[in-house]
Amino acid sequence: MVKQTDAVSETLSPLESAILEALWQSGESKVRDIYQKIKGKNPCAQTSVAVTLDRLFERKLVSRTITTGRGGLAYIYSARQSKDEYRKSLAQRAVDRIVERFGESAISYFNEKYQKRI
């Protein structure tokens, strides 16, 4: 049996991972709401959460919409993919890189190794 690790935490910083986990659990959220959810396990400033969300938006891992409220304009963030979809995309990219690097040898290996599981 192959030991599974959390691919999300291996590919993202701890703060990015915590933010995405919060979004996967709660759906759409404002910066303040995400900060409130993660601050116990990830001591950081609310501004760090806002900056990290902006970077995740630039990397197309989260989407955002603008809303108005008492304090003016605010972003509402949501994950672009479910956790399962994100993990599958990571696996796909990893396999694609292996096939690019090793070609037919990699394909042959995968066929031999995993043919029994299908």
FENQUI-V802711 format. One record per pair of residues at least 4 apart in sequence whose C-alpha atoms are under 6 Angstrom apart, sorted by the first residue. I is the first residue (numbers start at 1). GAP is how many residues later the second one is. D is the distance in Angstrom with one decimal. If there is no record, write none. Layout:
{{I & GAP & D} {I & GAP & D}}
//
This chain:
{{9 & 8 & 5.7} {12 & 4 & 5.7} {12 & 5 & 5.6} {23 & 4 & 5.0} {23 & 55 & 6.0} {23 & 56 & 6.0} {27 & 51 & 5.8} {28 & 49 & 5.4} {28 & 50 & 4.6} {29 & 4 & 6.0} {29 & 47 & 5.3} {29 & 48 & 5.4} {30 & 46 & 4.7} {31 & 19 & 5.9} {35 & 4 & 5.7} {35 & 11 & 5.8} {38 & 4 & 5.7} {39 & 4 & 5.1} {56 & 5 & 5.3} {56 & 6 & 5.8} {57 & 4 & 5.8} {57 & 5 & 4.9} {57 & 6 & 5.9} {61 & 19 & 5.6} {62 & 16 & 5.5} {62 & 17 & 4.4} {62 & 18 & 4.9} {63 & 14 & 5.6} {63 & 15 & 5.4} {63 & 17 & 5.9} {64 & 11 & 6.0} {64 & 12 & 5.3} {64 & 13 & 4.4} {65 & 10 & 5.5} {65 & 11 & 5.3} {66 & 8 & 5.6} {66 & 9 & 4.6} {67 & 6 & 5.7} {67 & 7 & 5.4} {68 & 4 & 5.4} {68 & 5 & 4.5} {81 & 4 & 5.7} {81 & 5 & 5.8} {98 & 4 & 5.9} {99 & 4 & 4.8} {99 & 7 & 5.6} {102 & 4 & 5.5} {104 & 4 & 6.0} {109 & 4 & 5.9} {110 & 4 & 5.8} {111 & 4 & 5.3}}
//
